[in-house]
Amino acid sequence: MTFGENLRKRRLDLGMTQEQVARRLKVSAKSVGNWETDSSWPLMRQVLALRAILGDLPTPGEELASRLKSTRARLRLTANDLANLVGLDVRTVRACEIGRHCPTKRCRERLRDVLVPLTVPV
């Protein structure tokens, strides 16, 4: 499950609306909706506040980090190779792999668009 799917499930399990969560965090309900659809990710301080409100949640990007690193290793690509393939800085790729950087939706789509075709058997 993605961070957004976990967030939505946990919120609904507790019977809360997006508006209620948003008010507690002092953000818009649209922000909460964007987080739930993985269109954007909350800042780390907001993740900590979400955990205080909703309980245990994964860190955004955690799932992406492990998938990215294992896929790159399976394809025998260096971080530089992957960075060149997707048009990113190698530091960004490395930061994504260790979960230090939460890439934008556009960046995640670029990674997916490049990596998925490479992993599908021909």
N, C-alpha and C positions, 0 to 999 in steps of 0.2 A: 504494500500500500504506500502511496505517496504521502508526503507530509500533509497536503491538503485533504486527502481522503481521510486520514487519521483525525485531523482537526474537525472536519465535518461530522464524522461518526461520533466522536467524543462529545461534541456540542449537542448533537441530537440525543445521544444517550442521557445527557443531563437535562434534557428538555429546555434548552436555551435557544433563543433566536440569535441571528447574526447581530441584530441591533443591541441586544442585551450584552453580548460579548464586547461589541464595539464601544458601548458606553463605559464599561469597566476599564477598557484600555485607552479610552479617550482618542479613538480613531473612528473613521466612518464605517458604516455597515458595508459599503462597497469594498473597503480594504479587506475586511474579513471575508467577503465573497471572493475576492481575488486570491486570497491565500488558500481558500478551500478549493479553488479550481487550478491551483498552482500557476496562475497567471503572474503572480509575484509572491515573494516570500517576506515574512515579517523580519524586522531587525531583531538581533539577539535579545535585546532588552524586552522586546515585545513577546518573544518566545518564552522568556522566563516568566513574564506576567501571565501568558496563556497557560503555562504549566501550573501556576499558582491558582488560576481560576478553574481549569479543566482537568488538572491532574497530569499524569505522565504523557508526554508527546515526544516524538522523535525530533531530532534537530533537522531543520530544512537542509536538504542536500545530502544527508547521511546516506540515503539509498542510492542517489546518483553517484556519490563518491565511490562507493564499493563497486557499483556496476561499471563505472568508467575505468577504474583501475584494473579490474579483472578482464574487461573486454580488451583494453589496450595490451595487457600482458598476453592474452590468448592470441591476439593478432600480431604479436611480436613487434609492436610499434614503440618507439621511444616517445617520451613526452614531447620532444621537438618534432617528431614525425606527426603526431596527432595535432599539435598546435598548427603546423603548416597545413594539414589537411582541412582543418575547420576554420583556419584564418584567425586564430587566437594567439595571444602572447603565451609563450611556454610557461611563464610564471602563473598565469591564470589557470592553465591546465593543471599544473602541480597543486595549486591552491584548491581547485575543485576536487582533486583526488583525495586530499586529506580533510576535506570538509571545512576548510577555512574560508572558502569563497562560495557564496550562493549565487550562481550565475543567473542572469536574466532569462526570461522565457525565450527570447530570441536566441540567446547563446545555447540554452538547453536544446532548442529545436535544431540548431546547426550541428550540435554534437550527435543528436539522434539521427539526423538526415545523413550524416557521414558514416556513423558507426553501424547502423542497422543494415544497410546494404552489404557492408563488409562482412557481417556475421552470418548472413543467410547463405546456406550452401547452394552452389550453382549446379 
